[in-house]
Amino acid sequence: MDEIRLSKLLSLVLRHDPGRIGIALDSADWVPMGDLVDALNRSGFTVSRTQIESVAEKSDKQRFAIDTHSDRIRANQGHSVSVDLGLTQAVPPTVLYHGTPVRNLDAILRGELVRQSRHAVHLSADIDTAHRVGARRGRHVVLAVAAAAMHEAGHRFTRSANGVWLVDSVPPSYLTQADGV
């Protein structure tokens, strides 16, 4: 199985649908590496532990974490299943960014930026990353989030192992359009 397809498969089962291959994640989203490899192979995906480790290591977005001490793997963020990633509250930079399809802009500005089916709203520390995220779904806009002001107002921010900033929602009063394509 090529690495792109394997990365997408791991994202699916570790972030959204572990039952698809018959595994269960613990409360912090970890699964024993051997259980994952066995379940993938039983489900018709010929994959080795070495391939999974390679995908986790090479991922430019660092989507997966491997705990070598306990021989477990998990997704770093982006879950639609309920998990406790054990992230501690962090003080965000002054501004963070969020890339989204243009078609979502009016709804966001009328309501708020919400997590949808994910565990949290994902924010980027730089505008280039937000552009890449937004561009995955075509024509997009990048929103600047007044993160420091939100934090001062009591909003809780965390930061995942791969540097993605997470927050429950962003009220429109903290959003401005940073850039668009």
NORBEL-V166930 format. One record per pair of residues at least 24 apart in sequence whose ideal C-beta (glycine too) atoms are under 10 Angstrom apart, sorted by the first residue. I is the first residue (numbers start at 0). J is the second residue. D is the distance in whole Angstrom. If there is no record, write none. Layout:
BEGIN
I_J_D ; I_J_D
END
This chain:
BEGIN
0_39_9 ; 0_44_6 ; 0_45_6 ; 0_46_5 ; 0_47_9 ; 0_50_7 ; 0_54_10 ; 1_50_9 ; 1_54_10 ; 2_50_7 ; 2_51_10 ; 2_53_7 ; 2_54_5 ; 2_57_7 ; 2_58_9 ; 3_54_9 ; 4_44_9 ; 4_46_10 ; 4_54_10 ; 5_39_9 ; 5_44_8 ; 5_46_6 ; 5_50_6 ; 5_51_7 ; 5_53_9 ; 5_54_5 ; 5_55_10 ; 6_51_10 ; 6_53_10 ; 6_54_5 ; 6_55_9 ; 6_57_9 ; 6_58_6 ; 6_60_9 ; 6_62_7 ; 6_63_8 ; 7_54_10 ; 8_39_7 ; 8_42_10 ; 8_44_6 ; 8_46_8 ; 8_51_10 ; 8_54_9 ; 9_35_8 ; 9_39_9 ; 9_46_9 ; 9_50_10 ; 9_51_7 ; 9_54_6 ; 9_55_8 ; 9_58_9 ; 9_62_8 ; 9_63_6 ; 9_72_8 ; 9_74_7 ; 10_54_10 ; 10_58_10 ; 10_60_10 ; 10_62_6 ; 10_63_8 ; 10_74_7 ; 10_77_7 ; 10_78_10 ; 11_74_10 ; 12_38_8 ; 12_39_8 ; 12_42_9 ; 12_44_10 ; 12_74_9 ; 13_62_8 ; 13_63_7 ; 13_64_10 ; 13_72_7 ; 13_73_6 ; 13_74_4 ; 13_75_9 ; 13_77_9 ; 13_78_8 ; 13_80_9 ; 13_82_10 ; 14_62_8 ; 14_63_10 ; 14_73_9 ; 14_74_5 ; 14_75_9 ; 14_76_8 ; 14_77_5 ; 14_78_5 ; 14_79_7 ; 14_80_7 ; 14_82_9 ; 14_117_8 ; 14_118_9 ; 15_74_9 ; 15_77_8 ; 15_78_7 ; 15_79_5 ; 15_80_6 ; 15_116_8 ; 15_117_9 ; 16_79_8 ; 16_80_8 ; 17_80_7 ; 18_80_9 ; 20_44_8 ; 24_71_10 ; 24_73_7 ; 24_74_9 ; 24_78_9 ; 24_80_7 ; 24_81_10 ; 24_82_7 ; 25_71_8 ; 25_73_9 ; 25_82_9 ; 25_83_9 ; 26_81_9 ; 26_82_7 ; 26_83_5 ; 26_84_10 ; 26_85_9 ; 27_71_9 ; 27_73_7 ; 27_82_6 ; 27_83_6 ; 27_84_6 ; 27_85_6 ; 28_64_9 ; 28_71_9 ; 28_72_9 ; 28_73_4 ; 28_74_6 ; 28_75_9 ; 28_76_9 ; 28_78_7 ; 28_80_8 ; 28_81_10 ; 28_82_4 ; 28_83_8 ; 28_84_6 ; 28_85_9 ; 28_118_9 ; 29_64_9 ; 29_65_10 ; 29_66_7 ; 29_69_7 ; 29_70_10 ; 29_71_4 ; 29_72_7 ; 29_73_5 ; 29_74_10 ; 29_82_9 ; 29_84_10 ; 30_71_6 ; 30_72_6 ; 30_73_7 ; 30_74_10 ; 31_66_10 ; 31_69_8 ; 31_70_6 ; 31_71_6 ; 31_72_8 ; 32_65_7 ; 32_66_9 ; 32_67_9 ; 32_69_9 ; 32_70_5 ; 32_71_6 ; 32_72_5 ; 33_70_7 ; 33_71_10 ; 34_70_10 ; 34_71_9 ; 34_72_10 ; 35_71_9 ; 35_72_6 ; 35_73_10 ; 36_72_10 ; 48_72_10 ; 58_161_8 ; 59_131_9 ; 59_161_10 ; 60_128_9 ; 60_131_9 ; 60_132_9 ; 60_161_6 ; 60_162_9 ; 60_163_8 ; 61_159_9 ; 61_160_7 ; 61_161_3 ; 61_162_7 ; 61_163_9 ; 62_159_10 ; 62_160_10 ; 62_161_7 ; 62_163_10 ; 63_160_9 ; 63_161_9 ; 64_159_9 ; 64_160_5 ; 64_161_8 ; 73_160_9 ; 74_118_10 ; 74_159_9 ; 74_161_10 ; 75_159_5 ; 75_160_5 ; 75_161_5 ; 75_162_9 ; 75_163_7 ; 76_117_8 ; 76_118_7 ; 76_119_7 ; 76_121_7 ; 76_157_9 ; 76_158_9 ; 76_159_4 ; 76_160_8 ; 76_161_7 ; 76_162_10 ; 76_163_5 ; 76_164_10 ; 76_165_6 ; 77_117_6 ; 77_118_7 ; 77_119_9 ; 77_121_7 ; 77_159_9 ; 77_161_10 ; 77_163_8 ; 77_165_10 ; 78_116_9 ; 78_117_7 ; 78_118_4 ; 78_119_9 ; 79_114_9 ; 79_115_9 ; 79_116_4 ; 79_117_6 ; 79_118_7 ; 80_116_10 ; 80_118_8 ; 81_118_8 ; 82_118_7 ; 83_118_10 ; 84_118_8 ; 84_119_9 ; 84_157_8 ; 84_159_7 ; 84_160_8 ; 84_165_9 ; 85_157_10 ; 86_119_9 ; 86_155_10 ; 86_156_9 ; 86_157_4 ; 86_158_7 ; 86_159_6 ; 86_160_8 ; 86_165_7 ; 87_157_7 ; 87_158_9 ; 88_150_9 ; 88_155_5 ; 88_156_7 ; 88_157_6 ; 88_158_9 ; 89_150_9 ; 89_155_9 ; 89_156_6 ; 89_157_6 ; 89_158_5 ; 89_164_8 ; 89_165_9 ; 90_146_9 ; 90_147_8 ; 90_150_6 ; 90_151_10 ; 90_156_7 ; 90_158_10 ; 91_122_8 ; 91_124_9 ; 91_144_8 ; 91_145_10 ; 91_146_4 ; 91_147_6 ; 91_148_10 ; 91_149_8 ; 91_150_6 ; 91_154_9 ; 91_156_5 ; 91_157_9 ; 91_158_8 ; 91_164_6 ; 91_165_10 ; 91_166_8 ; 92_122_10 ; 92_124_6 ; 92_125_10 ; 92_144_10 ; 92_146_6 ; 92_147_7 ; 92_150_10 ; 92_156_10 ; 92_164_8 ; 93_143_10 ; 93_144_10 ; 93_145_8 ; 93_146_7 ; 93_147_4 ; 93_148_8 ; 93_150_10 ; 94_122_10 ; 94_124_9 ; 94_125_10 ; 94_126_9 ; 94_143_5 ; 94_144_7 ; 94_145_7 ; 94_146_6 ; 94_147_8 ; 94_148_9 ; 94_175_9 ; 94_177_8 ; 95_120_10 ; 95_121_10 ; 95_122_4 ; 95_123_7 ; 95_124_6 ; 95_125_9 ; 95_126_10 ; 95_129_8 ; 95_142_9 ; 95_143_8 ; 95_144_5 ; 95_145_9 ; 95_146_4 ; 95_147_9 ; 95_149_9 ; 95_156_8 ; 95_163_10 ; 95_164_5 ; 95_166_8 ; 95_169_9 ; 95_173_10 ; 96_122_7 ; 96_123_5 ; 96_124_8 ; 96_125_7 ; 96_126_5 ; 96_127_9 ; 96_128_7 ; 96_129_4 ; 96_130_8 ; 96_132_9 ; 96_133_9 ; 96_141_6 ; 96_142_7 ; 96_143_6 ; 96_144_7 ; 96_146_9 ; 96_164_9 ; 96_177_6 ; 96_178_9 ; 97_121_7 ; 97_122_5 ; 97_123_7 ; 97_129_6 ; 97_132_8 ; 97_133_8 ; 97_140_9 ; 97_141_7 ; 97_142_5 ; 97_143_8 ; 97_144_6 ; 97_164_9 ; 97_166_10 ; 97_169_7 ; 97_174_8 ; 97_177_9 ; 98_122_10 ; 98_123_7 ; 98_126_9 ; 98_127_10 ; 98_128_8 ; 98_129_4 ; 98_130_6 ; 98_131_7 ; 98_132_4 ; 98_133_2 ; 98_134_7 ; 98_135_8 ; 98_136_9 ; 98_139_5 ; 98_140_8 ; 98_141_5 ; 98_142_8 ; 98_177_9 ; 98_178_9 ; 98_179_10 ; 98_180_9 ; 99_129_9 ; 99_132_8 ; 99_133_6 ; 99_136_8 ; 99_139_6 ; 99_140_6 ; 99_141_8 ; 99_142_7 ; 100_133_7 ; 100_134_9 ; 100_135_9 ; 100_136_5 ; 100_137_6 ; 100_138_7 ; 100_139_5 ; 100_140_8 ; 101_133_9 ; 101_136_9 ; 101_137_8 ; 101_138_5 ; 101_139_6 ; 101_140_5 ; 101_179_7 ; 101_180_8 ; 102_136_9 ; 102_137_9 ; 102_138_8 ; 102_139_9 ; 102_140_10 ; 103_133_10 ; 103_136_9 ; 103_139_9 ; 103_140_8 ; 103_142_10 ; 104_139_9 ; 104_140_5 ; 104_142_8 ; 104_174_10 ; 104_176_8 ; 104_179_9 ; 107_140_9 ; 107_142_7 ; 107_169_8 ; 107_171_7 ; 107_174_7 ; 108_142_9 ; 108_171_5 ; 108_174_7 ; 108_175_10 ; 108_176_9 ; 109_171_7 ; 110_168_9 ; 110_170_9 ; 110_171_7 ; 111_167_10 ; 111_168_5 ; 111_169_6 ; 111_170_5 ; 111_171_6 ; 111_172_9 ; 111_173_9 ; 111_174_8 ; 112_142_7 ; 112_144_8 ; 112_166_9 ; 112_168_6 ; 112_169_4 ; 112_170_8 ; 112_171_8 ; 112_173_9 ; 112_174_7 ; 113_167_8 ; 113_168_5 ; 113_169_8 ; 114_165_9 ; 114_166_9 ; 114_167_7 ; 114_168_7 ; 114_169_10 ; 117_165_9 ; 118_159_10 ; 118_165_7 ; 118_167_9 ; 119_155_10 ; 119_156_9 ; 119_157_8 ; 119_159_9 ; 119_163_9 ; 119_164_9 ; 119_165_4 ; 119_166_6 ; 119_167_6 ; 119_168_9 ; 120_144_9 ; 120_164_9 ; 120_165_7 ; 120_166_5 ; 120_167_7 ; 120_168_6 ; 120_169_6 ; 121_159_9 ; 121_163_5 ; 121_164_7 ; 121_165_6 ; 121_166_9 ; 122_146_7 ; 122_156_8 ; 122_158_9 ; 122_163_7 ; 122_164_4 ; 122_165_7 ; 122_166_7 ; 122_169_8 ; 123_162_8 ; 123_163_7 ; 123_164_7 ; 124_158_9 ; 124_162_7 ; 124_163_9 ; 124_164_7 ; 125_162_10 ; 126_177_6 ; 126_178_6 ; 128_162_9 ; 128_163_9 ; 129_177_8 ; 129_178_8 ; 130_177_9 ; 130_178_7 ; 130_179_9 ; 130_180_7 ; 132_163_9 ; 133_178_9 ; 133_179_9 ; 133_180_8 ; 134_180_7 ; 137_180_9 ; 138_179_8 ; 138_180_6 ; 139_178_9 ; 139_179_7 ; 139_180_6 ; 140_176_6 ; 140_177_8 ; 140_178_7 ; 140_179_4 ; 140_180_8 ; 141_176_8 ; 141_177_4 ; 141_178_5 ; 141_179_7 ; 141_180_8 ; 142_169_8 ; 142_171_10 ; 142_173_9 ; 142_174_5 ; 142_175_7 ; 142_176_6 ; 142_177_6 ; 142_178_9 ; 142_179_10 ; 143_173_9 ; 143_174_7 ; 143_175_5 ; 143_176_7 ; 143_177_4 ; 143_178_9 ; 144_169_5 ; 144_173_6 ; 144_174_6 ; 144_175_9 ; 144_177_9 ; 145_169_9 ; 145_170_10 ; 145_172_8 ; 145_173_4 ; 145_174_8 ; 145_175_8 ; 146_173_8 ; 147_173_10 ; 148_172_9 ; 148_173_6 ; 149_173_5
END
